[in-house]
Amino acid sequence: MTAAGQVRARRRDRRVYLRSHPLLFALLAATRGRPVRRLGRAVLVHDAAAYREALTRLPLDRTAAGTTGGAARAALSGPTGVLFDQEGAGHRADRRALAVGLGAAGVEELRSVWRPLLAGGLAPLGRGGEVDLVDLARGLAGSVVCALLDRPAEPRAVAAAAAEAAAASVRSHLPGPRRPGAEAGAARAADRLRRLLGGPQGAEQPAGGADALSAMVAVAAVNTTVAALPRAVAWCADAGLWDQAADEALLPVLADELLRVTAASPLLPRVAAGAGSVGGCPVRGGDRLLLVARHAAEAHRRDPDARAPAGPDLARLVFGAGPHSCPGARLARVQLADVLAALAPYRPVVTRARVDRGSALPGWRSLTVRAGA
């Protein structure tokens, strides 16, 4: 690892923000000098302590327009609720249901799904060929989702439908002008995903297709995986971190560090349900909160290094905090560690990279690697 390598990695990764959401991330960069900043009815939160406070102490409206929950309800579930927008017992029950499949035992079962796909997908590197890591990530994500939900659908079709649903709906909660017909397009994309997923194996398909929770899991898992894995690998290659990836003791720490700096969901849009304060800034009910996960985790100022990590409390802020933490955090860390371990013997270098300007999350449309010297 060299300082020049980290600079090269940061410069490449910055492209996914500047080319996919240039105005939004220019605003975030311009305001990050203060921990919390109010712009009209919007409150931008950059500081780690204030970020935690907003997610754990401030009442949040999980159904408001312009939030992840609002987008999920509008696109995936109609009036019934779908984890992101639920409150109380319903929210806790669905999180418990997911925890079974995404806990330690569940993730270990899912490894048996993605490891053979990973070995086969990377085999061309051993023959002097190239691999598109975005395409590989889609295959892994679709297969994991089908296994997690026990669905017989074709994995790549599920991945494509989940990406389309996210691009048509979840992006609508970000600041900026709305495209004509966006809501109708989001509804059509979500309906295609529900029909594709169908019901559990051996069960009669319910009217209207798969339940909303399954559709939500597919959208979240596919889009975060396809955004996170290629970006993390590109950073590892550019910064020369393959020695750390090859070290069994450092590998899990490196995975945490790379997830911290790439921050697949760099911004959490929320709306306050009542009065309170965040980082000393008064907040009123209805105020829009822009919680900048990548700044709270210090992704903009601390390069990844498994030998001098930021620490788990800071690194895992990209997965939220408290009752609003992501239930798939364990899956993301284990899967990235397996990808890095499988790539480490090849010490791959990036040969081509193209930003995805239409995706819900900042990421690459293609990222091609070949084995290094």
C-alpha positions as CSV (number, residue, x, y, z in Angstrom):
1,M,0.0,0.0,0.0
2,T,1.3,3.5,-0.9
3,A,0.0,7.0,-0.4
4,A,-0.1,7.4,-4.2
5,G,-2.2,4.2,-4.5
6,Q,-4.8,5.5,-1.9
7,V,-5.0,8.8,-3.9
8,R,-5.6,6.9,-7.1
9,A,-8.2,4.8,-5.4
10,R,-10.0,7.8,-3.9
11,R,-9.9,9.6,-7.2
12,R,-11.5,6.7,-9.1
13,D,-14.2,6.1,-6.5
14,R,-15.1,9.8,-6.4
15,R,-16.2,9.4,-10.0
16,V,-19.2,7.3,-9.0
17,Y,-20.6,10.2,-7.1
18,L,-19.7,13.0,-9.4
19,R,-21.1,11.3,-12.5
20,S,-24.2,9.8,-11.0
21,H,-25.4,12.5,-8.5
22,P,-23.2,15.5,-9.2
23,L,-25.4,18.3,-7.7
24,L,-26.3,16.4,-4.6
25,F,-22.8,15.4,-3.7
26,A,-21.4,18.9,-4.5
27,L,-23.9,20.2,-1.9
28,L,-22.8,17.6,0.6
29,A,-19.2,18.4,0.1
30,A,-19.8,22.1,0.4
31,T,-21.6,21.7,3.7
32,R,-19.5,19.1,5.5
33,G,-17.4,21.7,7.3
34,R,-20.0,21.9,10.0
35,P,-21.3,18.8,11.9
36,V,-24.9,19.9,11.4
37,R,-26.2,22.5,9.0
38,R,-29.8,23.8,8.4
39,L,-30.8,24.9,4.9
40,G,-34.4,26.0,5.1
41,R,-36.5,23.0,6.3
42,A,-33.6,20.6,5.5
43,V,-31.0,19.6,8.1
44,L,-27.8,18.1,6.8
45,V,-26.0,15.8,9.3
46,H,-22.4,15.0,8.8
47,D,-21.0,14.3,12.3
48,A,-20.9,10.8,13.7
49,A,-22.5,11.7,17.1
50,A,-25.2,13.7,15.5
51,Y,-25.9,11.0,13.0
52,R,-26.4,8.4,15.8
53,E,-28.5,10.9,17.7
54,A,-30.8,11.4,14.7
55,L,-31.3,7.6,14.3
56,T,-31.7,6.7,17.9
57,R,-33.3,9.6,19.7
58,L,-35.2,11.7,17.3
59,P,-38.8,10.5,16.3
60,L,-38.8,9.8,12.6
61,D,-41.7,9.6,10.2
62,R,-41.1,6.3,8.4
63,T,-43.9,6.9,5.8
64,A,-43.1,10.5,4.7
65,A,-42.7,11.3,1.1
66,G,-39.0,11.8,0.2
67,T,-37.8,9.1,2.5
68,T,-36.7,5.5,1.9
69,G,-39.8,4.3,3.7
70,G,-42.1,6.5,1.7
71,A,-40.5,5.3,-1.5
72,A,-40.8,1.6,-0.4
73,R,-44.4,2.0,0.6
74,A,-45.4,3.7,-2.7
75,A,-43.5,1.4,-4.9
76,L,-43.6,-2.0,-3.2
77,S,-46.4,-2.3,-0.8
78,G,-49.3,0.1,-1.2
79,P,-50.9,0.9,2.2
80,T,-49.7,-2.2,4.2
81,G,-46.1,-1.3,5.1
82,V,-42.8,-2.9,4.2
83,L,-40.1,-2.8,7.0
84,F,-38.6,0.5,5.9
85,D,-41.8,2.4,6.7
86,Q,-43.2,0.3,9.5
87,E,-43.4,1.2,13.2
88,G,-43.6,-0.7,16.4
89,A,-44.6,-4.4,16.5
90,G,-44.8,-4.8,12.7
91,H,-41.3,-3.4,12.2
92,R,-39.9,-5.6,15.0
93,A,-41.7,-8.8,13.7
94,D,-40.3,-8.4,10.2
95,R,-36.8,-7.7,11.4
96,R,-37.0,-10.8,13.5
97,A,-38.1,-12.8,10.5
98,L,-35.1,-11.5,8.5
99,A,-32.7,-12.0,11.4
100,V,-33.1,-15.8,11.0
101,G,-31.9,-15.8,7.5
102,L,-29.3,-13.1,8.0
103,G,-27.9,-14.2,11.3
104,A,-24.6,-16.2,11.7
105,A,-26.2,-19.6,10.8
106,G,-28.2,-18.2,7.9
107,V,-25.2,-16.3,6.4
108,E,-23.1,-19.5,6.6
109,E,-25.8,-21.4,4.6
110,L,-25.8,-18.6,2.0
111,R,-22.0,-18.9,1.6
112,S,-22.6,-22.3,0.1
113,V,-24.6,-20.6,-2.6
114,W,-22.2,-17.8,-3.5
115,R,-18.8,-19.5,-3.1
116,P,-19.1,-21.9,-6.1
117,L,-20.4,-19.0,-8.2
118,L,-17.5,-16.9,-7.1
119,A,-14.9,-19.6,-7.9
120,G,-16.4,-20.2,-11.4
121,G,-16.8,-16.5,-12.1
122,L,-13.2,-15.7,-11.3
123,A,-11.8,-18.7,-13.1
124,P,-11.0,-16.6,-16.3
125,L,-8.4,-14.7,-14.3
126,G,-6.3,-17.8,-14.0
127,R,-6.3,-18.2,-17.7
128,G,-5.2,-14.6,-18.4
129,G,-8.7,-13.5,-19.1
130,E,-10.8,-10.6,-17.7
131,V,-13.8,-10.5,-15.4
132,D,-16.5,-7.8,-15.2
133,L,-17.1,-7.6,-11.4
134,V,-20.4,-5.8,-11.8
135,D,-21.8,-8.7,-13.8
136,L,-20.4,-11.1,-11.3
137,A,-21.9,-9.2,-8.4
138,R,-25.3,-9.3,-10.1
139,G,-25.1,-13.0,-10.4
140,L,-24.1,-13.4,-6.7
141,A,-26.8,-11.0,-5.5
142,G,-29.6,-12.6,-7.5
143,S,-28.6,-16.1,-6.3
144,V,-28.4,-15.1,-2.7
145,V,-31.8,-13.3,-2.8
146,C,-33.5,-16.4,-4.4
147,A,-31.9,-18.7,-1.7
148,L,-32.7,-16.3,1.1
149,L,-36.3,-16.0,0.1
150,D,-36.6,-19.6,-1.1
151,R,-37.8,-18.6,-4.6
152,P,-37.3,-20.6,-7.8
153,A,-36.9,-17.6,-10.0
154,E,-33.9,-17.1,-12.3
155,P,-31.3,-15.2,-10.3
156,R,-30.1,-12.8,-12.9
157,A,-33.6,-11.9,-13.9
158,V,-34.3,-11.1,-10.2
159,A,-31.2,-9.0,-10.1
160,A,-32.2,-7.1,-13.2
161,A,-35.8,-6.5,-12.0
162,A,-34.6,-5.4,-8.6
163,A,-32.2,-2.9,-10.1
164,E,-34.9,-1.6,-12.4
165,A,-37.4,-1.2,-9.5
166,A,-34.8,0.7,-7.4
167,A,-33.8,3.0,-10.3
168,A,-37.5,3.8,-10.9
169,S,-38.5,4.3,-7.3
170,V,-35.9,4.5,-4.6
171,R,-34.0,7.2,-6.4
172,S,-37.1,9.4,-6.3
173,H,-36.5,10.2,-2.6
174,L,-33.3,12.0,-3.4
175,P,-33.4,15.8,-3.7
176,G,-33.9,17.1,-7.2
177,P,-36.5,17.4,-9.9
178,R,-39.0,14.6,-10.5
179,R,-39.2,13.0,-13.9
180,P,-42.7,12.9,-15.5
181,G,-44.4,9.5,-15.0
182,A,-41.8,8.4,-12.4
183,E,-44.3,7.1,-10.0
184,A,-46.2,5.1,-12.6
185,G,-42.9,3.7,-13.9
186,A,-41.9,2.7,-10.4
187,A,-45.2,0.9,-9.8
188,R,-44.8,-1.1,-13.1
189,A,-41.2,-2.0,-12.2
190,A,-42.2,-3.2,-8.7
191,D,-45.0,-5.2,-10.1
192,R,-42.6,-7.0,-12.5
193,L,-40.4,-7.8,-9.6
194,R,-43.2,-9.2,-7.5
195,R,-44.5,-11.4,-10.3
196,L,-41.0,-12.7,-11.0
197,L,-40.4,-13.7,-7.4
198,G,-43.7,-15.5,-7.1
199,G,-44.3,-17.6,-3.9
200,P,-42.1,-20.0,-2.0
201,Q,-41.1,-23.2,-3.6
202,G,-44.0,-25.7,-3.5
203,A,-46.5,-23.0,-2.5
204,E,-49.3,-21.6,-4.5
205,Q,-48.5,-18.1,-5.8
206,P,-50.6,-15.5,-3.9
207,A,-52.7,-13.0,-5.8
208,G,-50.6,-10.0,-6.8
209,G,-47.3,-11.9,-6.8
210,A,-44.8,-12.1,-4.0
211,D,-45.3,-10.3,-0.7
212,A,-43.9,-6.8,-0.3
213,L,-41.3,-7.8,2.2
214,S,-39.8,-10.2,-0.3
215,A,-39.7,-7.5,-2.9
216,M,-38.1,-5.1,-0.5
217,V,-35.4,-7.6,0.5
218,A,-34.6,-8.2,-3.2
219,V,-34.4,-4.5,-4.0
220,A,-32.2,-3.7,-1.0
221,A,-29.9,-6.8,-1.3
222,V,-29.3,-6.6,-5.0
223,N,-28.7,-2.9,-5.2
224,T,-26.3,-2.6,-2.2
225,T,-24.4,-5.7,-3.3
226,V,-24.0,-4.5,-6.9
227,A,-22.9,-1.1,-5.7
228,A,-20.6,-2.2,-2.9
229,L,-18.6,-5.2,-4.2
230,P,-17.1,-3.7,-7.4
231,R,-16.3,-0.4,-5.7
232,A,-14.5,-2.1,-2.8
233,V,-12.5,-4.3,-5.2
234,A,-11.5,-1.3,-7.3
235,W,-10.3,0.5,-4.2
236,C,-8.4,-2.5,-3.0
237,A,-6.7,-2.9,-6.5
238,D,-5.9,0.8,-6.9
239,A,-4.5,1.2,-3.4
240,G,-2.5,-2.0,-3.4
241,L,-4.2,-3.7,-0.5
242,W,-4.0,-7.3,-1.7
243,D,-1.4,-8.2,1.0
244,Q,-4.0,-7.3,3.6
245,A,-6.7,-9.3,1.7
246,A,-4.5,-12.4,1.7
247,D,-3.9,-12.2,5.5
248,E,-6.7,-14.1,7.3
249,A,-6.4,-12.0,10.4
250,L,-6.6,-8.7,8.6
251,L,-9.2,-9.7,6.0
252,P,-12.4,-9.1,8.0
253,V,-11.0,-5.8,9.2
254,L,-10.2,-4.8,5.6
255,A,-13.7,-5.7,4.5
256,D,-15.1,-3.4,7.2
257,E,-12.8,-0.6,6.2
258,L,-13.6,-0.9,2.5
259,L,-17.4,-0.9,3.2
260,R,-16.8,2.2,5.4
261,V,-15.1,4.2,2.7
262,T,-17.3,3.1,-0.2
263,A,-20.6,3.5,1.7
264,A,-23.0,1.8,-0.7
265,S,-25.9,3.9,0.8
266,P,-24.0,7.1,1.4
267,L,-27.0,9.2,2.2
268,L,-30.0,8.3,4.4
269,P,-33.0,10.7,3.8
270,R,-35.4,10.9,6.7
271,V,-38.2,13.2,8.0
272,A,-38.6,14.2,11.6
273,A,-42.0,13.1,13.1
274,G,-41.7,15.6,16.0
275,A,-39.7,18.3,17.6
276,G,-36.2,17.6,19.0
277,S,-32.6,18.4,18.3
278,V,-29.7,16.9,16.5
279,G,-26.1,17.9,17.3
280,G,-27.5,21.0,19.1
281,C,-29.6,22.1,16.1
282,P,-33.3,22.4,16.8
283,V,-35.5,20.2,14.6
284,R,-39.2,20.6,14.0
285,G,-41.7,18.0,12.9
286,G,-41.7,17.7,9.1
287,D,-38.1,18.8,8.7
288,R,-36.2,16.8,6.1
289,L,-33.0,15.2,7.5
290,L,-30.2,14.3,5.1
291,L,-28.0,11.9,7.2
292,V,-24.7,11.7,5.4
293,A,-23.5,8.2,6.3
294,R,-20.2,8.4,4.4
295,H,-19.2,11.6,6.3
296,A,-20.3,10.2,9.7
297,A,-18.1,7.2,9.0
298,E,-15.2,9.5,8.0
299,A,-15.1,8.0,4.5
300,H,-14.1,11.4,3.1
301,R,-11.0,11.8,5.4
302,R,-9.7,8.4,6.5
303,D,-8.4,5.9,3.9
304,P,-9.0,2.2,4.5
305,D,-6.2,0.4,6.2
306,A,-6.7,-2.9,8.1
307,R,-3.5,-2.2,10.1
308,A,-4.9,1.1,11.4
309,P,-8.7,0.8,11.1
310,A,-11.2,3.4,12.1
311,G,-12.8,0.9,14.5
312,P,-16.1,-1.0,14.3
313,D,-18.3,1.6,16.0
314,L,-17.4,4.2,13.3
315,A,-17.1,1.8,10.4
316,R,-20.5,0.3,10.9
317,L,-22.3,3.6,10.8
318,V,-22.7,3.1,7.1
319,F,-25.3,0.4,8.1
320,G,-27.2,2.8,10.3
321,A,-27.6,2.7,14.0
322,G,-29.8,1.3,16.8
323,P,-33.3,0.2,15.6
324,H,-32.5,1.7,12.2
325,S,-29.5,-0.4,11.5
326,C,-29.4,-2.6,8.4
327,P,-30.2,-6.3,9.1
328,G,-28.0,-7.3,6.2
329,A,-24.7,-5.9,7.6
330,R,-23.3,-9.3,8.5
331,L,-24.1,-10.7,5.1
332,A,-22.3,-7.7,3.4
333,R,-19.2,-8.1,5.5
334,V,-18.9,-11.8,5.1
335,Q,-19.6,-11.7,1.4
336,L,-17.1,-9.0,0.7
337,A,-14.4,-10.8,2.7
338,D,-15.0,-13.9,0.6
339,V,-14.7,-11.9,-2.6
340,L,-11.5,-10.3,-1.5
341,A,-10.0,-13.6,-0.4
342,A,-10.8,-15.3,-3.7
343,L,-9.3,-12.4,-5.6
344,A,-6.1,-11.9,-3.5
345,P,-4.1,-14.7,-5.2
346,Y,-4.6,-13.0,-8.6
347,R,-3.8,-9.4,-7.3
348,P,-6.1,-8.0,-10.0
349,V,-5.8,-4.6,-11.6
350,V,-8.6,-2.6,-13.1
351,T,-8.5,-2.4,-16.9
352,R,-11.8,-0.6,-17.6
353,A,-14.4,1.2,-15.5
354,R,-17.7,2.8,-16.5
355,V,-20.0,4.6,-14.1
356,D,-23.7,3.7,-13.9
357,R,-25.5,7.0,-14.2
358,G,-29.0,5.5,-13.9
359,S,-28.6,3.3,-10.8
360,A,-30.3,4.0,-7.5
361,L,-27.0,3.9,-5.6
362,P,-23.6,5.3,-6.8
363,G,-21.8,2.5,-8.5
364,W,-20.1,1.1,-11.6
365,R,-22.0,0.0,-14.7
366,S,-19.0,-2.2,-15.5
367,L,-15.7,-2.8,-13.8
368,T,-13.3,-5.1,-15.6
369,V,-10.2,-6.6,-14.0
370,R,-7.4,-8.9,-15.0
371,A,-4.8,-10.7,-12.9
372,G,-1.8,-8.5,-12.0
373,A,1.9,-9.2,-12.4
